[in-house]
Amino acid sequence: MYNFLKYYELPVTIVATKADKVSNNLHLKQRKLILDTLDLVLGDEFVTFSSITKAGRDEILEKIARTI
């Protein structure tokens, strides 16, 4: 999906869910792994989200509001 969106030069925001399931130490390692694997380009965003703690919720809502 990421490559499809980049092909059409669309802005991309990666939302990593289940942030509450991962410890802080592992969280940083997994974030680095995801960012290195996807090789995001300038302008792409990466947000971690937890539906339980609501972490990342405001950032995602702001991004949606800016986009539409």
C-alpha positions as CSV (number, residue, x, y, z in Angstrom):
1,M,0.0,0.0,0.0
2,Y,2.8,2.4,0.9
3,N,4.4,1.9,-2.5
4,F,1.1,2.5,-4.3
5,L,0.6,5.8,-2.5
6,K,4.1,6.9,-3.2
7,Y,3.7,6.0,-6.9
8,Y,0.9,8.5,-7.1
9,E,2.8,11.0,-5.0
10,L,0.2,11.1,-2.3
11,P,1.2,12.1,1.3
12,V,1.5,9.1,3.7
13,T,1.0,8.8,7.4
14,I,1.9,5.4,8.9
15,V,-0.2,4.7,12.0
16,A,1.2,1.9,14.2
17,T,-1.5,0.6,16.4
18,K,-1.4,-1.4,19.7
19,A,1.3,1.0,21.2
20,D,0.1,0.0,24.6
21,K,1.0,-3.6,24.1
22,V,4.7,-2.9,23.7
23,S,7.1,-1.8,26.5
24,N,8.9,1.5,26.1
25,N,12.3,-0.2,25.4
26,L,10.8,-2.4,22.8
27,H,8.7,0.4,21.4
28,L,11.8,2.4,20.4
29,K,13.4,-0.7,18.8
30,Q,10.2,-1.6,16.8
31,R,9.8,2.1,15.7
32,K,13.3,2.1,14.3
33,L,12.8,-1.3,12.6
34,I,9.6,0.0,11.0
35,L,11.1,3.3,9.8
36,D,14.2,1.5,8.5
37,T,12.1,-1.1,6.6
38,L,9.8,1.4,5.0
39,D,12.5,3.9,4.2
40,L,10.1,6.9,4.6
41,V,10.7,9.9,2.4
42,L,10.6,13.6,3.4
43,G,7.1,14.6,4.2
44,D,5.9,11.1,5.3
45,E,4.8,10.8,8.9
46,F,4.8,8.0,11.4
47,V,2.5,8.0,14.4
48,T,2.0,5.4,17.2
49,F,-1.5,4.9,18.5
50,S,-3.2,3.2,21.4
51,S,-7.0,3.0,21.5
52,I,-6.7,2.2,25.3
53,T,-4.5,5.0,26.4
54,K,-5.5,7.3,23.5
55,A,-1.8,8.0,22.8
56,G,-1.4,9.5,19.4
57,R,-5.1,10.2,19.0
58,D,-4.8,14.0,18.8
59,E,-1.9,13.9,16.4
60,I,-3.9,11.6,14.0
61,L,-7.0,13.8,14.3
62,E,-5.0,16.9,13.5
63,K,-3.4,15.2,10.4
64,I,-6.9,14.1,9.2
65,A,-8.2,17.6,9.6
66,R,-5.2,19.2,7.7
67,T,-5.6,16.7,4.9
68,I,-9.4,17.2,4.3
